[in-house]
Amino acid sequence: MIKSKSAIADGNGNFVIQQIEIGDPQGDEVLVQIKAAGICHTDWDSQSWGKPLIMGHEGAGIVKKVGPNVSDLEEGDSVILNWAVPCYQCFQCQEGNQHLCEVNSAVVVGNGVSGGHVRLQASTLNGVPIERSFSLGTMSEYALVRESACVKIAVDIPFASAAIISCGVMTGYGSVVNVAKVKAGSSVVVLGTGGVGLNVIQGARISGASKIIAIDINRSRLEMAKQYGATHTILASKDDAGLLEAAKQVKNLTDRGADYSFECTAIPALGAAPLAMIRNGGTAVQVSGIEQEIKIDMRLFEWDKVYINPLYGKARPQIDFRILQELYASGQLQLDNMVTRTYPLDQLQKAFSDMHHGLNAKGVIIF
C-alpha cells in the first residue's frame, strides 16, 4: 500500500487536495509515479460529475511496479498515459477504432469516469474506494492503471511536454491527420486557438497546408497561433453570431471558402460555424466535443459539404503517440514552448483560473 497526494473532486463542483492509499498492482495493472499532469477543461468539468473521483486524465511518469500479467513494461520505464484505453479485441478495436473501444471506451461509460476497468477498490480515500477520472487520475503522485493505458516514451522529452500529448495534442493533430486527412497545399480554418486549436494548426502545418487561418476573439492568442503555423489571423467579435462576418473574411482570403475548417471553441452556438467557412465540397470538423442540442441552418450544408464529429482525433495510442514523439524529436511538433506555465498540485485552483482566462497555451502540474 502506498500513500499518494491527490486532487479529489467532490462531484458537486469543488475539489480538495487529500491523501489516498493505493494497493499493489494486480493482473495487467501498472503503478506509475506521475511526474507531470496536463490541465484541461475536462478536468475542470470532472468536479461536477456527481461522484467523488481522483482528477486528471493527461499525464506522464515512471513505472514503479507492474502486475504479474504485464508483458511489455518494466520498472523504470517512462510512459505517457492514454485516457481512451483499448481492449484490442472488440468490434471497434478490430475495425481500427481503438478510441471507440466497446469494452473500455468513454463512449461506453458516458462521462468517462470508469473507462478501462481499473479495480475500484485499488484506490481508497479514508478507507472508502474512490474512482479515477478516465481510470487514470493523473492529478495524483501515483496512479494505478492498466498496461494498455501506457505508451513508452522513446525520445528525449521533458515529462511536462510528454504529458500534454495524451489529450489536447492528440485530439488536435489527429483531427487533421487521421480524421480530415488534410492535403498538402490546401486551405484550413481553425476556430479557437486554445490548446487543441494550436495543435490543429500544428497538424495542418505538418500536413503541408498552404493557408492556415486562425480565428479567435483574443488578440494575444492569435499572436500565439502564428508561432505554431497560422499564416493568417482574424480577430472575431463576440457579437458576430455564428461567425458569419468572419466567414466573409475567410472567403476573401480563399476565393470560395476554405477546403477544411475545425471548430475548437467548445461553444455550442458555434457548433455549425465551421460549415460557414468552407467551400462547396469542403470538410468541417467539430473537434471540441460539443454535446448540447443546437440549431443548424441546413443551407450551411450547401452544397456537398461534409461535417464530422470525431472523438480524440481517432487515436491509436501505440501508433500515434510514437509518431508524435518522433515529430517532436525532429523539431516539427512544438511542445516545450506550448507548456506556458507549470504548477505544484497545491496551486491547481490557480492553474484552472489561468486556463479560464486564456493565459496559457497549456498549463501543467509538476510533481
VENWO-V826187 format. One record per pair of residues at least 12 apart in sequence whose C-alpha atoms are under 8 Angstrom apart, sorted by the first residue. I is the first residue (numbers start at 1). J is the second residue. D is the distance in Angstrom with one decimal. If there is no record, write none. Layout:
# VENWO-V826187
I/J/D  I/J/D
This chain:
# VENWO-V826187
1/21/6.3  1/22/5.4  1/23/4.5  1/24/6.1  2/21/5.5  2/22/5.2  2/23/6.5  2/24/7.9  3/19/6.4  3/20/5.7  3/21/4.6  3/22/6.4  4/19/5.4  4/20/5.3  4/21/6.1  4/22/7.3  4/140/6.3  4/141/5.2  4/142/5.8  5/17/6.9  5/18/5.7  5/19/4.4  5/20/6.4  5/140/5.7  5/141/5.6  5/142/8.0  6/18/5.5  6/19/5.8  6/20/6.8  6/54/6.7  6/55/7.7  6/139/5.8  6/140/4.0  6/141/6.5  6/345/7.9  7/54/5.9  7/55/5.7  7/139/5.7  7/140/6.4  7/345/7.5  8/52/6.7  8/53/5.7  8/54/4.8  8/55/5.9  9/46/7.0  9/47/4.7  9/48/7.7  9/51/7.7  9/52/5.3  9/53/5.4  9/54/6.4  9/55/6.3  10/47/6.2  10/48/7.5  10/50/7.6  10/51/6.1  10/52/4.4  10/53/6.9  11/46/7.3  11/47/5.1  11/48/4.5  11/49/5.0  11/50/4.0  11/51/4.2  11/52/5.2  11/53/7.5  12/47/6.2  12/48/4.7  12/49/7.2  12/50/6.0  12/51/7.6  13/45/7.8  13/46/7.9  13/47/4.5  13/48/4.5  14/47/5.5  14/48/7.4  15/47/6.4  17/345/7.9  17/346/7.1  19/125/7.1  20/123/6.8  20/124/5.7  20/125/4.8  20/126/7.2  21/123/5.7  21/124/5.3  21/125/6.5  22/122/5.7  22/123/4.5  22/124/6.6  22/143/7.9  22/144/7.3  23/122/5.2  23/123/6.5  24/65/7.6  24/67/7.9  24/122/7.7  25/65/6.9  25/66/6.0  25/67/4.8  25/144/6.9  26/66/7.7  26/67/4.6  26/68/6.6  26/69/7.8  27/67/5.0  27/68/5.5  27/69/4.9  27/70/7.0  28/66/7.4  28/67/5.3  28/68/6.7  28/69/4.8  28/70/4.7  28/146/5.9  28/147/5.7  29/66/6.2  29/67/5.2  29/69/7.9  29/70/7.0  29/118/7.7  29/144/6.6  29/145/5.5  29/146/4.5  29/147/5.7  30/63/6.9  30/64/7.7  30/65/6.0  30/66/4.6  30/67/6.1  30/70/7.7  30/144/5.6  30/145/5.3  30/146/5.9  30/147/5.9  31/63/6.0  31/64/5.6  31/65/5.1  31/66/6.3  31/142/6.9  31/143/5.8  31/144/4.5  31/145/6.5  32/61/6.1  32/62/5.4  32/63/4.5  32/64/5.6  32/65/7.3  32/142/5.6  32/143/5.3  32/144/6.3  32/145/7.5  33/61/5.4  33/62/5.2  33/63/6.3  33/64/6.3  33/141/6.0  33/142/4.5  33/143/6.6  34/59/6.8  34/60/5.9  34/61/4.3  34/62/6.7  34/138/6.6  34/139/8.0  34/140/6.8  34/141/5.3  34/142/5.4  34/143/6.8  34/367/6.8  35/59/7.6  35/60/6.0  35/61/4.7  35/62/7.3  35/141/7.5  35/159/6.3  35/160/7.6  35/366/6.0  35/367/5.0  36/59/5.6  36/60/5.6  36/61/6.7  36/138/8.0  36/159/5.8  36/160/5.2  36/163/5.9  36/364/6.6  36/365/5.5  36/366/4.6  36/367/6.0  37/56/6.9  37/57/7.6  37/58/5.4  37/59/4.2  37/60/6.7  37/138/5.8  37/139/6.0  37/160/7.1  37/163/5.8  37/164/7.5  37/364/5.6  37/365/5.0  37/366/6.6  38/56/7.6  38/57/7.6  38/58/5.0  38/59/6.1  38/160/7.5  38/163/5.8  38/164/5.3  38/362/7.4  38/363/6.3  38/364/4.5  38/365/6.2  39/56/7.4  39/58/7.3  39/351/7.6  39/352/7.5  39/362/7.1  39/363/5.6  39/364/5.6  39/365/7.1  40/168/8.0  40/355/7.9  41/355/8.0  43/55/6.4  43/56/5.7  43/57/7.2  44/352/7.2  46/133/7.5  49/111/7.5  52/130/6.7  52/131/7.2  53/113/7.9  53/130/5.8  53/131/4.8  53/132/5.3  53/133/6.1  53/137/7.8  54/130/7.2  54/131/6.3  54/132/4.6  54/133/5.8  54/137/4.9  54/138/7.7  54/139/7.1  54/140/7.4  55/132/6.6  55/133/5.4  55/137/4.9  55/138/6.5  55/139/5.5  55/140/7.7  56/133/6.1  56/136/6.9  56/137/4.6  56/138/4.4  56/139/4.8  56/140/7.9  57/81/8.0  57/82/7.7  57/83/5.9  57/133/6.3  57/134/6.2  57/136/5.8  57/137/5.8  57/138/5.6  57/139/7.8  57/167/7.9  58/81/6.6  58/82/7.2  58/83/7.3  58/138/6.3  58/163/5.7  58/164/6.1  58/165/7.8  58/166/5.6  58/167/6.2  59/80/6.1  59/81/5.4  59/82/7.9  59/138/5.5  59/162/7.6  59/163/4.2  59/164/6.9  59/166/7.0  60/78/7.4  60/79/5.6  60/80/4.3  60/81/5.8  60/159/5.9  60/160/7.5  60/162/6.2  60/163/4.7  61/78/5.7  61/79/5.6  61/80/6.7  61/159/6.8  62/75/7.7  62/76/5.8  62/77/5.6  62/78/4.5  62/79/6.1  63/75/5.0  63/76/5.3  63/77/5.3  63/78/6.4  63/79/7.2  64/76/6.3  70/147/6.5  73/147/7.5  77/152/6.9  77/153/7.8  78/152/5.9  78/153/5.4  79/150/5.8  79/151/5.3  79/152/4.3  79/153/5.1  80/150/5.8  80/151/5.2  80/152/6.3  80/153/6.5  80/162/6.4  80/163/6.2  80/165/7.8  80/166/6.9  81/136/7.6  81/149/5.6  81/150/4.8  81/151/6.4  81/163/7.6  81/166/6.4  82/149/5.0  82/150/6.2  82/151/7.4  82/166/5.5  82/167/7.8  82/317/6.9  83/115/7.9  83/134/5.7  83/135/7.3  83/136/6.7  83/149/6.7  83/166/7.3  83/167/7.8  84/98/7.8  84/99/5.6  84/100/7.9  84/101/7.9  84/104/7.4  84/105/5.6  84/106/6.6  84/115/7.3  84/116/7.7  84/134/7.6  84/149/7.5  85/98/7.7  85/99/7.3  85/101/7.5  85/104/5.9  85/105/6.2  85/115/7.0  85/116/5.6  85/148/6.2  85/149/5.3  86/98/5.3  86/99/6.7  86/100/7.9  86/101/5.5  86/103/7.7  86/104/6.2  86/105/7.0  86/116/7.8  86/148/6.7  86/149/7.7  87/101/6.6  87/103/6.6  87/104/6.7  87/148/7.5  88/101/7.7  90/102/6.2  90/103/6.9  96/316/7.8  97/314/6.7  97/315/7.8  97/316/7.5  98/314/7.5  98/315/6.8  98/316/5.8  99/311/7.1  99/312/6.9  99/314/5.9  99/315/5.7  99/316/6.9  100/311/8.0  103/116/7.8  104/116/4.5  104/117/6.7  106/134/7.3  112/133/7.0  112/134/5.0  113/131/7.2  113/132/6.5  113/133/4.6  113/134/4.5  113/135/6.5  114/131/7.0  114/132/7.0  114/133/6.9  114/134/5.5  114/135/5.4  115/134/5.3  115/135/5.8  116/134/7.2  116/135/5.7  116/146/7.0  116/149/7.9  117/135/6.9  118/135/6.0  118/144/7.6  118/145/6.3  118/146/6.6  122/144/7.6  123/144/7.9  139/345/7.3  139/365/7.5  141/367/6.6  151/317/7.0  151/318/6.0  151/321/7.2  153/322/7.9  153/325/7.7  154/322/7.5  154/325/7.3  155/325/6.4  155/326/7.3  155/329/6.6  156/329/7.3  157/329/7.9  158/336/7.7  160/336/7.8  160/339/7.1  160/364/6.4  160/365/7.9  160/366/7.2  161/335/5.5  161/336/5.5  161/338/7.9  161/339/6.7  164/362/7.9  164/364/7.9  165/321/7.2  165/324/7.6  166/321/7.7  167/312/7.2  168/195/6.1  168/196/4.8  168/199/7.2  169/195/7.5  169/196/6.4  169/199/5.4  170/199/8.0  170/312/6.7  170/313/6.2  170/315/6.9  170/320/7.7  170/321/7.6  171/196/6.7  171/199/7.9  171/287/7.5  171/311/7.6  171/312/4.5  171/313/4.4  171/314/7.9  171/315/7.6  172/196/4.9  172/197/6.3  172/198/7.4  172/199/4.6  172/200/4.2  172/201/7.9  172/203/7.0  172/287/7.4  172/313/6.6  173/199/5.5  173/200/5.2  173/201/8.0  173/202/6.8  173/203/4.5  173/204/7.8  173/313/6.9  174/203/7.5  174/312/7.2  174/313/3.8  174/314/6.3  174/315/6.6  175/200/7.0  175/285/7.6  175/287/6.9  175/310/7.3  175/312/7.5  175/313/4.3  175/314/7.2  176/200/6.2  176/203/5.7  176/204/6.3  176/313/7.6  177/203/6.6  177/204/7.9  177/207/7.2  178/313/6.4  178/314/6.2  178/315/8.0  179/310/7.2  179/313/6.4  179/314/6.7  180/260/7.7  180/283/7.1  180/285/7.3  182/204/6.8  182/207/6.4  182/209/7.3  182/260/7.4  183/207/6.5  183/208/6.9  183/209/6.6  184/207/5.8  184/208/4.2  184/209/4.9  184/210/7.1  185/208/5.9  185/209/4.7  185/210/4.7  185/211/7.6  186/208/7.6  186/209/4.8  186/210/5.7  186/211/6.7  186/258/7.9  186/259/6.2  186/260/7.9  187/209/5.9  187/210/6.0  187/211/4.6  187/212/6.0  187/213/7.9  187/254/7.4  187/258/5.2  187/259/5.2  187/260/6.4  188/204/7.1  188/209/6.9  188/211/6.1  188/212/4.8  188/213/6.1  188/258/5.8  188/259/6.1  188/260/4.8  188/261/5.5  188/262/7.8  189/212/5.8  189/213/4.6  189/214/6.0  189/215/7.5  189/250/7.9  189/258/6.6  189/260/6.3  189/261/4.5  189/262/6.2  189/274/8.0  189/277/7.2  190/212/7.5  190/213/6.2  190/214/4.9  190/215/6.1  190/261/5.8  190/262/4.9  190/263/6.3  190/264/7.1  191/214/6.3  191/215/5.0  191/216/6.4  191/261/7.6  191/262/6.1  191/263/4.9  191/264/5.5  191/265/6.4  191/274/7.4  192/214/7.2  192/215/5.9  192/216/5.1  192/263/6.8  192/264/5.0  192/265/4.8  193/214/7.0  193/215/7.2  193/216/6.4  193/221/6.2  193/222/6.9  193/225/6.5  193/264/7.2  193/265/7.8  194/221/7.5  194/264/7.5  194/265/7.7  194/358/7.4  194/361/6.1  195/338/8.0  195/361/5.3  195/362/5.9  196/264/6.5  196/288/7.9  197/264/5.4  198/225/6.2  198/228/6.5  198/361/7.9  199/228/7.9  200/262/7.7  201/214/7.9  201/225/7.5  201/228/6.4  201/229/6.0  201/230/6.4  202/228/5.7  202/229/6.1  202/333/6.8  202/334/7.9  205/229/5.8  205/230/8.0  206/332/7.0  206/333/7.9  211/230/7.7  211/231/5.9  211/232/7.4  212/229/7.2  212/230/4.9  212/231/5.2  212/232/6.3  213/230/5.8  213/231/6.1  213/232/4.7  213/233/5.4  213/234/7.3  213/250/7.7  214/230/6.0  214/231/8.0  214/232/6.3  214/233/4.7  214/234/6.2  215/233/5.9  215/234/4.8  215/235/6.0  215/236/6.4  215/246/7.8  216/234/6.7  216/235/5.5  216/236/5.6  217/235/5.4  217/236/4.8  217/237/6.0  217/238/6.8  218/235/7.1  219/235/6.5  221/358/7.7  222/234/7.9  222/235/7.6  228/334/7.3  234/246/7.0  234/249/7.8  241/269/8.0  242/269/6.7  242/270/5.5  242/272/7.2  242/273/5.2  243/270/7.5  243/273/6.2  243/276/7.9  244/273/7.5  244/276/6.7  247/276/6.0  247/277/5.1  250/277/6.5  251/277/7.3  256/278/7.8  256/279/5.5  257/277/5.8  257/278/4.5  257/279/4.2  257/280/7.8  258/277/6.1  258/278/4.4  258/279/5.6  258/282/7.1  259/278/5.7  259/279/6.1  259/281/7.9  259/282/4.9  259/283/6.4  260/278/6.1  260/282/5.8  260/283/4.8  260/284/5.7  260/285/7.7  261/274/5.3  261/275/7.5  261/277/6.5  261/278/6.4  261/283/6.5  261/284/4.8  261/285/6.2  262/274/6.1  262/284/6.0  262/285/4.8  262/286/6.0  262/287/6.4  263/284/7.9  263/285/6.3  263/286/4.9  263/287/5.5  263/288/6.5  264/286/7.1  264/287/5.5  264/288/4.8  265/288/6.3  266/288/4.9  266/289/6.6  266/290/5.7  267/290/7.1  268/290/6.0  268/291/7.8  268/292/6.4  268/293/7.8  268/294/6.6  269/294/6.9  271/286/6.9  271/290/7.0  271/294/7.3  272/296/6.1  272/300/7.9  274/286/7.6  275/300/5.7  275/301/6.5  275/305/7.5  275/307/7.4  276/300/5.9  278/305/7.8  279/305/7.6  280/302/6.6  280/303/5.0  280/304/5.9  280/305/5.8  281/303/6.3  281/304/4.6  281/305/4.5  281/306/7.0  282/304/7.4  282/305/5.1  282/306/6.3  283/305/5.9  283/306/4.7  283/307/6.0  283/308/7.6  284/305/7.5  284/306/6.0  284/307/4.7  284/308/6.3  285/307/5.8  285/308/4.8  285/309/6.1  285/310/7.5  286/307/7.5  286/308/6.2  286/309/5.0  286/310/7.1  287/309/6.7  287/310/6.7  287/311/7.6  289/309/7.6  289/311/7.4  338/361/5.4  338/362/5.8  339/360/7.5  339/361/6.5  339/362/4.9  339/363/5.8  339/364/6.7  340/360/5.2  340/361/5.8  340/362/5.6  340/363/6.0  341/360/6.8  341/362/7.1  341/363/5.2  341/364/6.6  342/363/5.7  342/364/4.8  342/365/5.6  342/366/6.3  343/363/7.6  343/364/6.3  343/365/4.8  343/366/5.9  344/365/5.6  344/366/5.5  344/367/6.5  345/365/5.9  345/366/7.1  345/367/7.2  348/365/7.5  351/363/6.6
